[in-house]
Each structure stands twice: as C-alpha cells, then as structure tokens.
Amino acid sequence: MEKIIIGYDYEAKRQDDLNRPKKASYLLELEAFFYKYQLEFIENESCFVQSFKEQFALEHRDSFPEFVSLKKMYELAEVNFEVLIALERCYKEIAPIDNNRDYNIYTKNDNQVNAYNLGLQLLDVIKETGDLYSPINNKTFNEISICFRGLIIIDKYTSKRTVNHKKIQNL
C-alpha cells in the first residue's frame, strides 16, 4: 500500500512551537538551581528533588561538621525545595518535544487512499465548473460538502478548499 500525505497537523505544530521555549526556560532555571549549589543537573532523572538531595549530601557532607543533620545543612545552605518542586512540576507537565517530528498526516490503508483521491477529483470538478461558468461560492461549496459527508472542506488554517484529512483518517 502506498502511503500518501493527506494533510498537515497544524495544531500539533502550534502546540510544540508554544511549548518549546517554555520547556527550555524551565530547563535553564532547573540547571541554574542545581549550579547554585555546585551540583550537576541531569535532565534524564526521574525525580529532580531526589537527585538534588543525593548530590547535595555527597558534595557538601565535608563542608559541615559531622553532627549537623542533612535537614539542617539544607537550612544553612538556604535550599528552597518549594522552588525546585515547582520547577520540576512545570517542566514535567510539558510533554517531551521531538525536534525531528513529522507533522504530515499520512494514509494508513487503501480505503483512505481511495477516499483522498475521490476528494481530490471532486475538488478538481468544482474548480473546472467554476472555470467554465462562474466560481462556486462558499454557500454552494458547503452544500456540496454536506452531500459528500464532509469529504471536502475549507481549511481553517489556510482558508483554501481541501480534502478533509480528519474525515479520511476515520475511515
């Protein structure tokens, strides 16, 4: 089966474009928090707070007398875990972003390919009819779209008449 591109996922692209700078900003703040205490930030850690506590204990144990508890060390070093917890929560709320993601939408079976080709043929007929007589207005186009159960639509992102990829994907 031949896979063909039937659309573009504008919403996913927009969401990734919005999240990319937010995620980078939280990452920089987390790194700064760790570096403030001469610790190494490891992005792949499952729990940044636990990683911080373990590294802090190893790195700064010799800086304090033996009788000082770890909790007191955090207090003396003015470690604010609320900030770290908030940064970690905000950072992890944003889904991982794949910079190599393909936002094209492809067909998955022969029915989708056939429906897409039918939609293209229908758009060609509408264009040819408009060229022969007069351009088909949006009201008439919408009526034709209803007759073909939404196979063709006006794309809200490009304002062009196109095949409805969401309808095709549900076949």
N, C-alpha and C positions, 0 to 999 in steps of 0.2 A: 504494500500500500504506500502510495506517495503522500508524504506529509506536505501540506502547503500552509503558508501563512494566511490566516483569515482575519487578523486584526492585531491591535496593539493594546496592551494593558496600561492605559494612561493612569488609572487610579493607583496601581501598584508603583508605577514610576514616580508619581507625585508624592506618594507616602514615603518612599525611600529617599527622595530628594529632600523632604522635610525632616526626616529622622537622621540623616547622615550628619549634619552639623551638630544636632543635639547630642548624638551619641559621642561624637568626637569631643565635644565640650565637657561632657561628664567624664570621659576618659582622661582628659587633661587635668581635671580637678582631682580625680582619684590619684593620678600619678603625683600631683603636687602634694596631696595629703600624705602619701607614703614617703616622698622625698623629704618632706619637712622633718621627719624623724629618722633620716638616713636609712630608709628601708627601700627594698626593691619591689615595685609594683608588678605583679604577674597577672596579666589580663585573663588568662585561662583558668584562674582559680574559681572554684565553685562558691566559696564564701570569702569575701574580701576581709571581713571583720576577723574571722578566724586566722586567716593568713597574716593579717597585721599583728594580731596578738602573739602568734608563734614567732614571727620575725622579731618583734619588739623584745620578747623575752630572751631570745638568743643574742641579739645585738647589744642590748643595753643592760644585761644582767650584771656585767662587770662595772658598770658606771655607778651602781648603788651599793651600799653595804648589804651584806647577806641577810640581815634581819628585816629589811624592807620588803614588804609583800608586793606582789605584782600589781595588785589593785592600787596600792599607794604609789608605785612607780608611774602608773598611768596618770594619777592625780598630780604628782610632782612635775611630770613632763607636760601637763595640761593637754592631755589627749581627750578630744571631744568625740566620743563614739557616736553620738547622735548625728553629727555631720557625716561621718563615714557610713552609717547605716542609711541615711537619706540619699547620699550619693550612690551607694550600691543599689538601692531600690530603684531609683530613677534610671540608672544605667541599664539594669536588667529588665526594666519594663519595656524598653525599646528592643524590638526584635533584631536579631543579627542581620546585617545588611551585606549581601553578596554583591561585590562590585562587578562581577562578571555575569550578572543575571541577565537573561534574555527576556525582554518584555513582550516579545512577539507571541501571538496566540496561534497555535497550530491545530490542524485537524487530527483526529485520533482514529477515524475509521472511514470506510468507503461511503457510508451514508452522509457523513459530514462533508466529504469532498463533493459528492453529487449535489447536495443542497447548496453548498457555496457556489458551485458552478451555475446552478439554476438561478441563484440570486444575481450573479454577475450578468447572466443572459437577460434577466428581467430589467436590470439597470440599463443595459445596452438598448433594449427595446424602448424603454422610456426616453432615453436620450435621443434615439433615432426618431421617435414620434415627435418629440419636441423640436427636432431639426426640420422635419417635414412640414409640420403645421405651425404650432406655436408652443413655446416652452410650457411644460406642465407645472402648474403652481403647486405650492405645498399642500393645499387642501386636497387636491386631486391625488397627489403623491401619497398622502396619508390614507386616503380611501383605498388606493391600490395596495398599500402596505397591509391594511386590515384584511383585504381579500386574500392576501398571501400569508396571513397569520404572522405578521411581523418579521417576515424574512428580510425585508429591506427597511431601512430607517434613515433618518437624518442624524448623523453622528453629533452628539452634543459637544465634543471636543474640537472637531474640525468644521462643523456646520456643513458637511458635504453629505450627499446621498450615498449610502454604502450598504453593504450586506451586514445584517445584524449578527455579529460573531457570538453574542450570548445565546441567541436562538440556535445557532449552529452547534454550539458546544453541548446543548442539552439533547441533541439527537442521539 
